[in-house]
Amino acid sequence: MTFDQLLAAVRSDNELVIPGSWGQGRASFGGLLAALVFERMAALVGEGRAMRSLQTSFVGPVAPGVPARCEAEVLREGRAVTQVQGRIVQNGEPRLVCLASFGGDRESAVQVDALPAPKATPVEQCQALPYIEGVTPAFTQHIEMRWAFGHMPLSGKGGREMGGWMQFRDEPLSLEDAHIVALVDAWPPALLPHLKGPAPASSLSWALDILHPRPEIKSGDWLLYKAGIDQAGAGYGHTHAGIWTASGELVALSRQTVTVFG
């Protein structure tokens, strides 16, 4: 199933089964799960209130091929902001929990320009992360990434930065906030270039802010992602990232806490 087909399914039914093609090891791809919960939450919010901030806690793995429930509820609806909670429950246990803040525009005297995009090698000149069955995560058959910053995962070369260009391999009908949620989490943790061989690593928590008014993004456009390591040690890493359009407009900001066993 394509990403758009899964979005359509979760809009019509809170029961879902993640196909194995969207797997990430023995679990399902976390970015897809967060995007599906976000879509469920967004359906509860009135027009004119865009998603400003999304916090996600990856409580446990969601197994592909096993039925799960995608739930959402409004916690509070104020004059300007709506707070919504969402979760995925599988085998009677919460596996992913989200809290999102949706807010409408308002007048403000504070106006600060967005962070500029970093200079990056053109996408056509960047090395692609190919989908190799049994080697790269299954979900990468749906999302294409091309390296522009830092070293490749498991190269043992270290560094603080990692990232590049990203887009869906199957071009969506349009690129909405849910698509951005999934794309941002597709990149492996920025800690992985420090490892010389395979080792378990996964996101523990994730905070994503999408800027609004959002720059115009067409369905076939590439987005640029650049992550940096703030600190790592004792089996955990703390990273931040920015996401820009190909023309240099800031789209989103991301921060993750990652666990690594290596």
PAMI-624587 format. One record per residue (C-alpha): residue number from 1; residue in three letters; y, x, z. Coordinates in steps of 0.2 Angstrom, whole numbers, padded with zeros to 4 digits. Example, Ala and Ser with C-alpha at 12.3 -4.5 7.8 and 13.67 -1.06 7.14 Angstrom:
# residues 2
1; Ala; -0022; 0062; 0039 $
2; Ser; -0005; 0068; 0036 $
# end
This chain:
# residues 262
1; Met; 0000; 0000; 0000 $
2; Thr; 0018; 0006; -0004 $
3; Phe; 0031; 0006; 0009 $
4; Asp; 0040; -0009; 0002 $
5; Gln; 0023; -0019; 0003 $
6; Leu; 0021; -0014; 0021 $
7; Leu; 0039; -0020; 0025 $
8; Ala; 0036; -0036; 0017 $
9; Ala; 0020; -0039; 0027 $
10; Val; 0028; -0036; 0043 $
11; Arg; 0042; -0048; 0039 $
12; Ser; 0030; -0062; 0037 $
13; Asp; 0017; -0058; 0051 $
14; Asn; 0017; -0048; 0067 $
15; Glu; -0001; -0043; 0064 $
16; Leu; -0003; -0027; 0055 $
17; Val; -0016; -0015; 0050 $
18; Ile; -0010; 0002; 0044 $
19; Pro; -0019; 0009; 0029 $
20; Gly; -0027; 0026; 0030 $
21; Ser; -0016; 0032; 0016 $
22; Trp; -0002; 0032; 0029 $
23; Gly; -0011; 0042; 0042 $
24; Gln; -0006; 0058; 0051 $
25; Gly; -0021; 0066; 0057 $
26; Arg; -0031; 0053; 0067 $
27; Ala; -0015; 0043; 0070 $
28; Ser; -0003; 0033; 0059 $
29; Phe; 0013; 0041; 0053 $
30; Gly; 0026; 0039; 0066 $
31; Gly; 0040; 0036; 0055 $
32; Leu; 0032; 0022; 0046 $
33; Leu; 0028; 0013; 0063 $
34; Ala; 0046; 0015; 0069 $
35; Ala; 0052; 0008; 0052 $
36; Leu; 0041; -0007; 0054 $
37; Val; 0046; -0011; 0071 $
38; Phe; 0064; -0008; 0066 $
39; Glu; 0062; -0021; 0052 $
40; Arg; 0055; -0033; 0065 $
41; Met; 0070; -0030; 0077 $
42; Ala; 0083; -0032; 0063 $
43; Ala; 0076; -0049; 0058 $
44; Leu; 0082; -0055; 0075 $
45; Val; 0100; -0049; 0073 $
46; Gly; 0114; -0059; 0065 $
47; Glu; 0123; -0053; 0049 $
48; Gly; 0137; -0041; 0051 $
49; Arg; 0129; -0030; 0065 $
50; Ala; 0121; -0014; 0058 $
51; Met; 0109; -0004; 0067 $
52; Arg; 0119; 0010; 0076 $
53; Ser; 0106; 0018; 0087 $
54; Leu; 0087; 0018; 0088 $
55; Gln; 0077; 0026; 0102 $
56; Thr; 0058; 0028; 0100 $
57; Ser; 0045; 0033; 0112 $
58; Phe; 0028; 0037; 0105 $
59; Val; 0017; 0031; 0119 $
60; Gly; 0000; 0034; 0111 $
61; Pro; -0007; 0035; 0093 $
62; Val; -0009; 0020; 0082 $
63; Ala; -0026; 0021; 0074 $
64; Pro; -0026; 0017; 0055 $
65; Gly; -0037; 0003; 0050 $
66; Val; -0037; -0006; 0067 $
67; Pro; -0027; -0022; 0070 $
68; Ala; -0011; -0020; 0080 $
69; Arg; 0004; -0032; 0084 $
70; Cys; 0022; -0028; 0080 $
71; Glu; 0033; -0037; 0092 $
72; Ala; 0052; -0038; 0095 $
73; Glu; 0064; -0047; 0107 $
74; Val; 0083; -0048; 0110 $
75; Leu; 0087; -0041; 0127 $
76; Arg; 0106; -0045; 0126 $
77; Glu; 0118; -0052; 0113 $
78; Gly; 0136; -0048; 0117 $
79; Arg; 0152; -0051; 0108 $
80; Ala; 0150; -0035; 0098 $
81; Val; 0133; -0027; 0101 $
82; Thr; 0115; -0034; 0101 $
83; Gln; 0102; -0025; 0111 $
84; Val; 0084; -0027; 0104 $
85; Gln; 0067; -0020; 0110 $
86; Gly; 0052; -0018; 0099 $
87; Arg; 0034; -0012; 0102 $
88; Ile; 0017; -0010; 0093 $
89; Val; 0002; -0015; 0104 $
90; Gln; -0015; -0010; 0099 $
91; Asn; -0031; -0014; 0109 $
92; Gly; -0020; -0022; 0122 $
93; Glu; -0010; -0006; 0125 $
94; Pro; 0008; -0002; 0120 $
95; Arg; 0007; 0013; 0108 $
96; Leu; 0025; 0013; 0102 $
97; Val; 0041; 0006; 0110 $
98; Cys; 0059; 0005; 0103 $
99; Leu; 0076; 0001; 0109 $
100; Ala; 0089; -0002; 0096 $
101; Ser; 0108; -0006; 0097 $
102; Phe; 0116; -0016; 0083 $
103; Gly; 0135; -0017; 0082 $
104; Gly; 0148; -0024; 0071 $
105; Asp; 0164; -0015; 0066 $
106; Arg; 0180; -0016; 0076 $
107; Glu; 0197; -0009; 0075 $
108; Ser; 0199; 0008; 0083 $
109; Ala; 0213; 0021; 0084 $
110; Val; 0199; 0035; 0084 $
111; Gln; 0195; 0042; 0067 $
112; Val; 0186; 0058; 0065 $
113; Asp; 0178; 0065; 0049 $
114; Ala; 0159; 0066; 0048 $
115; Leu; 0151; 0083; 0049 $
116; Pro; 0150; 0092; 0032 $
117; Ala; 0134; 0094; 0023 $
118; Pro; 0126; 0112; 0023 $
119; Lys; 0125; 0121; 0007 $
120; Ala; 0108; 0119; -0001 $
121; Thr; 0098; 0125; -0015 $
122; Pro; 0098; 0111; -0029 $
123; Val; 0082; 0100; -0027 $
124; Glu; 0075; 0106; -0044 $
125; Gln; 0074; 0124; -0038 $
126; Cys; 0066; 0120; -0021 $
127; Gln; 0048; 0123; -0017 $
128; Ala; 0039; 0106; -0015 $
129; Leu; 0027; 0102; -0001 $
130; Pro; 0012; 0095; -0012 $
131; Tyr; 0000; 0082; -0006 $
132; Ile; -0017; 0090; -0004 $
133; Glu; -0031; 0078; 0002 $
134; Gly; -0038; 0084; 0018 $
135; Val; -0025; 0098; 0020 $
136; Thr; -0008; 0090; 0021 $
137; Pro; -0005; 0073; 0031 $
138; Ala; -0011; 0058; 0021 $
139; Phe; 0006; 0050; 0022 $
140; Thr; 0014; 0064; 0011 $
141; Gln; 0006; 0056; -0004 $
142; His; 0020; 0043; -0002 $
143; Ile; 0035; 0054; 0003 $
144; Glu; 0040; 0070; -0007 $
145; Met; 0049; 0084; 0002 $
146; Arg; 0056; 0100; -0005 $
147; Trp; 0060; 0115; 0005 $
148; Ala; 0078; 0121; 0006 $
149; Phe; 0080; 0128; 0023 $
150; Gly; 0069; 0139; 0034 $
151; His; 0051; 0144; 0032 $
152; Met; 0035; 0134; 0029 $
153; Pro; 0025; 0127; 0043 $
154; Leu; 0012; 0138; 0050 $
155; Ser; 0019; 0153; 0042 $
156; Gly; 0022; 0162; 0058 $
157; Lys; 0039; 0167; 0052 $
158; Gly; 0049; 0158; 0066 $
159; Gly; 0067; 0154; 0064 $
160; Arg; 0078; 0140; 0071 $
161; Glu; 0081; 0130; 0055 $
162; Met; 0070; 0120; 0043 $
163; Gly; 0073; 0106; 0030 $
164; Gly; 0077; 0101; 0013 $
165; Trp; 0077; 0086; 0001 $
166; Met; 0067; 0070; 0003 $
167; Gln; 0063; 0054; -0006 $
168; Phe; 0049; 0041; -0009 $
169; Arg; 0036; 0045; -0022 $
170; Asp; 0035; 0027; -0026 $
171; Glu; 0053; 0022; -0029 $
172; Pro; 0058; 0007; -0018 $
173; Leu; 0068; -0008; -0024 $
174; Ser; 0082; -0002; -0014 $
175; Leu; 0085; 0010; 0000 $
176; Glu; 0088; 0001; 0016 $
177; Asp; 0090; 0007; 0034 $
178; Ala; 0071; 0005; 0037 $
179; His; 0068; 0017; 0022 $
180; Ile; 0079; 0030; 0030 $
181; Val; 0070; 0028; 0047 $
182; Ala; 0054; 0033; 0038 $
183; Leu; 0061; 0047; 0028 $
184; Val; 0069; 0056; 0043 $
185; Asp; 0053; 0057; 0053 $
186; Ala; 0043; 0063; 0038 $
187; Trp; 0048; 0081; 0041 $
188; Pro; 0036; 0091; 0052 $
189; Pro; 0043; 0098; 0068 $
190; Ala; 0055; 0112; 0066 $
191; Leu; 0044; 0122; 0078 $
192; Leu; 0030; 0123; 0066 $
193; Pro; 0036; 0139; 0057 $
194; His; 0033; 0148; 0073 $
195; Leu; 0014; 0145; 0072 $
196; Lys; 0002; 0156; 0062 $
197; Gly; -0011; 0143; 0061 $
198; Pro; -0015; 0124; 0064 $
199; Ala; -0011; 0117; 0082 $
200; Pro; -0008; 0100; 0088 $
201; Ala; 0011; 0095; 0088 $
202; Ser; 0019; 0078; 0089 $
203; Ser; 0035; 0069; 0093 $
204; Leu; 0036; 0063; 0111 $
205; Ser; 0053; 0054; 0109 $
206; Trp; 0065; 0052; 0095 $
207; Ala; 0083; 0046; 0094 $
208; Leu; 0091; 0041; 0077 $
209; Asp; 0109; 0036; 0074 $
210; Ile; 0113; 0029; 0057 $
211; Leu; 0131; 0029; 0052 $
212; His; 0140; 0014; 0046 $
213; Pro; 0148; 0010; 0035 $
214; Arg; 0134; 0019; 0027 $
215; Pro; 0137; 0029; 0011 $
216; Glu; 0130; 0020; -0005 $
217; Ile; 0112; 0027; -0008 $
218; Lys; 0102; 0021; -0024 $
219; Ser; 0083; 0019; -0023 $
220; Gly; 0080; 0035; -0033 $
221; Asp; 0092; 0047; -0024 $
222; Trp; 0087; 0062; -0014 $
223; Leu; 0093; 0064; 0004 $
224; Leu; 0096; 0081; 0012 $
225; Tyr; 0088; 0085; 0029 $
226; Lys; 0092; 0100; 0040 $
227; Ala; 0084; 0102; 0058 $
228; Gly; 0088; 0115; 0071 $
229; Ile; 0079; 0120; 0087 $
230; Asp; 0090; 0119; 0102 $
231; Gln; 0076; 0126; 0114 $
232; Ala; 0057; 0128; 0115 $
233; Gly; 0045; 0133; 0128 $
234; Ala; 0032; 0127; 0140 $
235; Gly; 0024; 0117; 0127 $
236; Tyr; 0039; 0107; 0122 $
237; Gly; 0053; 0109; 0109 $
238; His; 0070; 0100; 0107 $
239; Thr; 0078; 0098; 0090 $
240; His; 0092; 0090; 0081 $
241; Ala; 0095; 0086; 0063 $
242; Gly; 0107; 0079; 0051 $
243; Ile; 0104; 0069; 0035 $
244; Trp; 0116; 0068; 0020 $
245; Thr; 0117; 0061; 0003 $
246; Ala; 0116; 0073; -0012 $
247; Ser; 0135; 0071; -0014 $
248; Gly; 0137; 0078; 0004 $
249; Glu; 0141; 0061; 0014 $
250; Leu; 0133; 0061; 0032 $
251; Val; 0120; 0047; 0033 $
252; Ala; 0112; 0049; 0050 $
253; Leu; 0109; 0060; 0065 $
254; Ser; 0092; 0063; 0073 $
255; Arg; 0086; 0071; 0089 $
256; Gln; 0068; 0074; 0095 $
257; Thr; 0058; 0080; 0109 $
258; Val; 0041; 0087; 0102 $
259; Thr; 0025; 0092; 0111 $
260; Val; 0016; 0107; 0104 $
261; Phe; -0001; 0115; 0109 $
262; Gly; 0000; 0132; 0102 $
# end
